[in-house]
């Protein structure tokens, strides 16, 4: 046992784990955070070529159909390390997780959304319960809009030329009933704050922000470590959780160490948490349901920008948009609009029906006029299940991905409607639009939902049914998955749980 005797053990140093730790530590509760990584600098290190191509030239491997951010060297290393250690594999599914310091916040897209009352229908909490935590998290991580807007708490960053033009047109033409467009809200700084630098508009955000402008939970760890109530143990990859008669819970790591505390907060990511709990709970015969967001990518061209020089901007989302496609409360898409000149050329080339050589030539000619709109469906349009493998099959978990019946046909109609809205704003659809492989979204939720029924449910504080003192604080406990970006809500919910547990 460590000499530091914690009131809480938090498993995972990603956004959820850090967000739960902050209010607990502030309240004087002793928190031990277990992290599977062996150290990581507060900002991404290495020469620019190494961050872009990878120390082993990982980015030159053939395109695997995932999003550009998941093909960046840092993302490949984090995800592959997680899959190797956790024995999780995908079947028609891109399994995404991280054991690295800061979790997936090292490689996330940074776009933020807040859920409203309608999004939270069916949850055991209301928007008023989350509102203080939304405010606290946004103030901590640093937020800006692209092109300006009322949501930003820091100065706005300049938008690219295409984004600026279509947003101005959208405002001038007036609102339409089923489609909305707004300046994207991102977790990126416009000016220096607490040792982090502001964005310099270099445009290589996907390869790790060496300036620390894009938020990562790594940035919060040094601040937490200044408190005598917080301890971080690195190289502590958890392999087992079990109830302990005297101390509450015992946590065992891969190197044989054991840590004990009255309460454990599991923040290992949806797949990582499911793997750890697979020894405690029984998965249904049909598999453990996982919600994920089926994803559409729509390449676009702005003819009026042909052969113009690209403007300096970041490579995160420039704009956010939403399209309602049905009558149910969650029947809407949410997405991000990106200017292609800030993305890797492969994100465009590999989706063109012209072959790589033709696609490269086309990209070089047209890049200043190209854009991509990425749209997410709500989680009820997915049909993904986690299955425990037999010992004879090597153990571990297989994630089998799929879509709701009829989604691919509905998506064709929706693509046509989206293309019509973009055309109204001066953008034209290019070939190559498609639904991505399940899991590409990395928006996962719902395996152990708050307010559910049976042994796979959790309370409004994330406490697992039948296991007092064991709480989940990551996306696993979100009862539904709206199409909005969920990382901010995961963080706010973890903050809310931490605040309430600090009084226990």
N, C-alpha and C positions, 0 to 999 in steps of 0.2 A: 504493500500500500504506500501511496505517496503521503508525505507528512502533511500535506494540505488536505484537510478533511472537508469535502464539499457538501453543501446542501443539495446541489444539483449537478448532475453530469450532463453535458450537452455533447452529442455525437455529431460532429460535422462543423466545419468552419465557413460554410457558405452563407448566403444572405439570410436564410431562415435561422440558422444557428446563432449568428451574430445578433440578429434582430431580437431574438429571445433573451440573449445574454445581457444586452445593454440595460434594460429596465431592472433585471434581477441584480446586477452588479451595483447599479445606482441606488438600489434599496438596501444595500449592505448584505445581500445574500451571497454565500460563497459558491462560486461557479467554477467547475473544472471542465474545460473544453478538450475533447479528444479529437485529434486531427491525424489523418492517415499520411500526410505529407511529411517530408523531412526538410522543412525550411523552404521559404520562398521570399524573394525580395518584395518590397512594397510596390515596386513598379516592374514592368516587364523588362528583362535585360537582354543584351545581345546586339550585335550589329544589325542594321536594317535588313540586309540581305538574309541574315539568319532567321530573323523573325518572319520574313516574307516567304522564304523558300524552305526553311527548316534546316537544322544542322545536318540532317541526312537527306535533304532535298525532298521532303515529304510532299510538298505542294506540286511536284512534277509528276506524281502518280496519276493514273487515269482518273477522270471524273467518276465518282461513285453515285451520282444522283442526289447527294445531299446538298444542303444550302451552302453558299460560299463560306459562311462563318464556321461551319463544322468541318470544312476542308482545310482551314488554316492550320499551320504546323502545331501551334500551341493546343488547339482544340483536338487535333488528331492524337497528340501525345496524352492529353488528359483523359479522353474518352477510352482510348485503347488500354491505358493503364487500369482504368476502372473495370472494364470488361474482363480483362485478364484476371484481376484479383477477385472479382465477385462471381465469376462463373455464370454470367448472364449472357444469353445470345438471343438474337432476333430472328424471327421467321416472318418474312415480309414486314419487317419492322426495324427501324434504326434505333437501337438501344443507346441512350445517351445518359451519362452520369460522370462523376468526377470524384477522385480521392485527393486531388490536389488542394493546396492551401487556397481558400476562397471559393472552393467548389466551382460551379459553372459560371459564377460571376466573372471569372477570368476571361470568358469567351462569349458572353451573352451579347445580344443586340442592343441593349440599353433602352429600348422603347418602353414607355410606361402608360398604363391605363388605370383609372379608378373605377371600381364597380359601383353601380347605383342600386337603388332599392329594388328595382325590377330584376336586376342580375342576381340579387341575393335571395330571391323568392325560394322558399324551401330550405334555406339555411337556418340553423338555430340562433343566429345572430343577425342584427340589423345594421344598416349603414351607420347609424349613430354609434354603434359599438366600435366600428372600425375607424371612424373619422379622426379621433385624436391620434391614433396610431399612423394613419395615412400622413397626417401633418408632421408628426415626429420623424418618421422615416424619410420623407421628402426633404426636410430640413437637414437631416444628417448626411444624406447621400449626395446632395447637390443636383439641382434640376434646371434645365433650360429648354426653351423651345427653339425651333429652327424657323427663322423669319419673324419671330415675335408672337405674343399671345398672352392672354390673361393668366394662364396657368403657371407660367414660369416664376420661380422664386429667385432666379439669378438672371443676368442680362441674356438676351437672345443671341444666338449664333446666326450668321448670314446663311440664307438658303441658296441653293444652286439656281442657275438661270432658268431651267425648265420648271422647277418647283415654284419659284417666285411668280412666273408668268401664269401658270395654271391656277394657282391659288388666287391671284388677282382676278382672273376671269371668273372663277367660281363665285367670288364675292360680288362681282359686277353683275353676273347673270342671275343671281338670286338662288335661293334654296330650292331643291327638288324633294319630293315627298320621300323617296326611298334611298337617297344618296347624300352623304355628308362628307366634308373634307375640311381638314384643319391643320395648323402647324404641328408637326410631331413634337411630343413631349419626351425628352430623353434624359437619362441620368448621366449628363456630361456637363462639365463646368465651362463657362465662358471666361471666368477669371479665376486666379489662384485662390484657394481656400485651404487652410490647415495643412500646408505642405504639399498639396496637390496643385499642379499647374493647370491653367486654362487651355482649352483646345487651340491648337495652332493651325487648324484647317489643312493639315498635311494630307488627309484623305486615306490613310492606311490603318484605319481603326480596327479592321477585322483581324489584324495581325498582332494585336496587343498594344495597349496605349502606354508607351514608355514614360509619358508625362503624368500619368495618373489622372487625366482629365475624365475618362470614363470610369464610373464607380465600379469598384470591386470590394467585396467584404474584407479583402486583405488590408484595405486602408484602415479599417476599424480596429484591427487586432492590436496594433501598438498602443492605441488609446485605452483599450480594455486592460492591457497588461500593466498599465500604470497604476491600476487599482490593486490594493492588497487582497481584495475579495475575488480576484480572477487569476486563474492559472491555465496555461496552455501546454498540453503535452503533445509533442509531435511524434511522428512515426508510430502512432497508436491506431493501427487499423483494427477496428472492432470486428470480432468474429462470433461473439456469443453474448446474449443477454439472458439473465436468469434471476428469478426472485431470490432474495436472501432473507432468511428469517429474522436476523438481527438488524441488518443495515438497510433493508428495503430492496435494493437491487445491486447485483454484481455484474460488472462488465469486463469481459475477457478480450484481450487483443491477440493478434496473430503471433506475437513474440512471447506469449505466456503471461503477460502482466495482468493483474486483476485490480479493478477500481470499484469502490462501493459508495453508494449515496442513497438517501431516502427516495429521491426522485431522479428519473432519467428523462431527458428531452431528446427525442430522436429527430435529427435534422440532416439525414444522410441522402436526401433526394428521394423521389418517389420510388425509383427502382432499387436504390441502395437500402432504403428503409424496409421495403418488401422483402428483400433478401435476408435481412437481419431478423425479421419477424417470422420468416417461413419456418423457423424451428419452434416457435411458440404457438402459432395458430394453424388451423387446418384450412387449406385452400379449397374452395368448392370444386366439385368434380368437373364442372365446365370451365374452371379457371377463375382466377381473381380478376374482376373487371378493372380495367384501367381506362381512364378518359384521356384522349389526346385530340388535338385539333387537326383534322385533315387540311392540307395546305395547297393553295393554288399559286402559281407564279405566272404572271402575264407580261411578256416583253412588249415594250411600246416604243414608238418613235415620234419625235416632235420635228416635223419637216422644217419649221422655221428656224431651228437651231442647227441645221446641216452646215457643216464646214466652219462653224463658229468655234472660237476658243472656249474651253470649259472654264467655269468659274471656280475659285477655291472654296471648298466646303468640306465637311466631314463625310464619312461613308456610312453613317447611321441613317435611319429613316429621316427623310426630309419632311414628309407629310404623313398624316394619319387619315384613314378614310373608313367609312362604314357603309354597307349596303344591306337593306332589309330585303329578305327573299321569301318570307313566309309570315304566317299570322301568329305563331307561337312566340312567347316572350323572348326566347333565345334564338329565334330564326333570323339572325343577321350575321354578316361577315364583318370582321375588323381587319385592317391591313396597314401596311406601310408602303410608302412610295420612295424609291431609291433612284438616284441618278447613276447610270452605269459607269461613267468615267471614274467614279470613286470605288468601284468594285473590281475584283479580279477579272481579267478578260475572259477567263474560262467560264464564269457565271453566265456569260452571253453566248460565247462560241459553242459550248457543248449543248446548247438548246436550239441551235439553228439546224435546219435540214440540209445544209449546204456542205457538210463535212468540215473537218477542223481547218484545213487550209483556206477554204472559201469563207468560213466563219471568221477566221483571223483577219483576212483582207477586208471583210465587211465591217468588222469591229473597228479597225484602224481608220476606215473611211468615215464611219458614222458615229463614233463613240460620243462626241459632244452633243448628239441629238437623241441618245438612247436612254431609256428608263426601264425599270422593272417595278411592277405593282405586285406585292405579295399579300395574299389574303388568307385568313384563317376561318374555318368553320367552327361552330361550337362542338364540344366534346360528345354530345349525343349523336353526332354524325359519324362517330368512330365505333368500331367493334373490335376492341383489343383486349386480350386476356393473358394473364401470367399463369404459366403451368410449371409445377415442380417436376423436374426430371427424375427418373428412377436412378438409384445408385448405380445400377448396371449401365446407365447411359452417361455416367460421369457426374451425376448430381447437378446442382445449380438450377437455374430458371430459364425457361424459354418464353419469350414474349411473342405472341402470334398476333400480328396486326391485320386489320381489315376495316372496311367502311360499312356504314349503314346501307341497307338495301336501297338501290336506286340513286345513290349519291352521285355516281359518275354521270348518269344521265342528267340529273339536276344541275351538276356543275357545268355542263355544256350550255345550258340555258342561261345560267348565272354569268358565265364568261361572256356571252353575247350581250347581256345587260351591262356588265362592267365596261366592256369595250365601247358601248354606246355612250356611256357617261364620259369616258376619257375622250372619245371623239368630239363630243360637245365642247371639250376644253382644249382641243387642238392636238390631241395625241391619237396615234393610230396603232392598232394591234398588229404585231408581227407574229409569224409562225413560232411554234414551240411552247405554247401554253399547255400546262398539264397539271394533274394532281400529283403531288410528290408522294414518295413512299411513306407509309405511316411511321411516325416517330421523328421524321425530319423536322417537325415543328419544335420538338423539345418542350412542348407545353403539356405536361403530364399532371394528372390529378385523380382523386376519387377512389383510391384503393381502400382507404379506411375512413369513410366519410363521417364528419361531425353530424350528430343527430340521426344516424342510421339505426338499423335494427340488427340484432344478433352479435356474434363474437367478432365480427369484422368492422364494427362501428366504433366511433369515439364520441366523447362528450364535447360540449362546446369549448372545453379547455384542452381538447385533443387527447384526453385520457382513454387508453384502449380498454374496451369492455372486458371485464374479467381480470384485468391486470392493474390494480391500483398503483399509482406512482409512476406509471410508464406513459409518457405523453408523446404524441407526434406533433411537430410544429412546422412541417414542410408541406408541400402541395398535396401530399397523400390524403389530407383531411378535408380538402375542399369538396363539398357535396356535389357540386355541378361545375362544369367548365364552360363559361361563356367564351365567345370568340375573342374577347379582349386579351391583351397581354397581361399575364397573371403574376409576374414576379413581384411587382409592387404590392399586390394583395397578399401574396404569401408572406412577404416581409411584415406587412402591417398586422396580419393575423398572428404571426409569431410574436411581435411586439405586444399585441393585446394579451396574449396568453402569458407572456413573461410578466407583464404588469400585474395581472390578477394573481399569478402564482407567487409573486413577491410578497403578497399579504398573507400567505398560508403558513 
